[in-house]
């Protein structure tokens, strides 16, 4: 079930994190529960956020988790 989440706001959130804040998105395999994974750009121990295809996380949840990044990839604004 790899790909982007079905929620349009969550899709936009993933795209903004990748484009503006340097996160990397990798799709999960076809038989995996999550849609993909977000990784910050730290080489040694990157932050990892699991992105589910449906309901388990919204744009707000993804944004909140990404704000906890201590490697300089955290979004500057607090609210999604």
SVG drawing of the C-alpha trace seen along z (x, -y; Angstrom):
<svg xmlns="http://www.w3.org/2000/svg" viewBox="-9 -30 36 38">
<polyline fill="none" stroke="black" stroke-width="0.4" points="0.0,0.0 3.0,-2.3 2.6,-5.9 1.3,-9.0 -1.4,-9.2 -5.0,-9.5 -5.8,-12.6 -5.1,-15.7 -3.8,-17.8 -1.4,-15.0 -0.1,-14.7 0.5,-18.5 2.3,-18.2 4.6,-15.5 5.4,-17.5 6.1,-20.7 8.4,-18.9 10.4,-17.4 10.5,-20.5 11.1,-23.3 12.7,-21.5 14.9,-18.9 13.1,-15.7 13.3,-12.6 10.2,-10.4 10.5,-6.8 7.5,-4.6 6.8,-1.4 6.5,1.9 3.2,3.1 2.4,5.3 3.2,2.9 0.8,1.1 2.4,-2.3 2.3,-4.3 5.9,-5.4 8.5,-7.0 9.8,-10.5 13.5,-10.8 15.4,-14.0 18.7,-14.7 21.0,-13.8 23.5,-11.2 24.2,-9.3 20.8,-8.9 18.0,-10.5 14.6,-11.2 12.0,-8.8 8.3,-9.4 6.0,-6.6 3.3,-7.9 0.1,-5.8 -2.2,-5.8 -5.4,-6.3 -6.7,-7.8 -3.9,-7.1 -2.1,-10.3 -3.3,-13.6 -1.3,-16.6 -1.3,-17.9 0.2,-14.7 3.0,-14.5 3.8,-18.2 3.9,-17.8 6.3,-14.9 8.5,-16.7 8.8,-19.7 10.7,-17.4 13.6,-17.0 16.8,-18.1 19.0,-18.0 18.0,-21.3 15.1,-20.0 12.3,-21.1 9.7,-23.4 9.8,-26.9 6.1,-27.5 4.3,-25.8 0.8,-25.2 0.0,-23.3"/>
</svg>
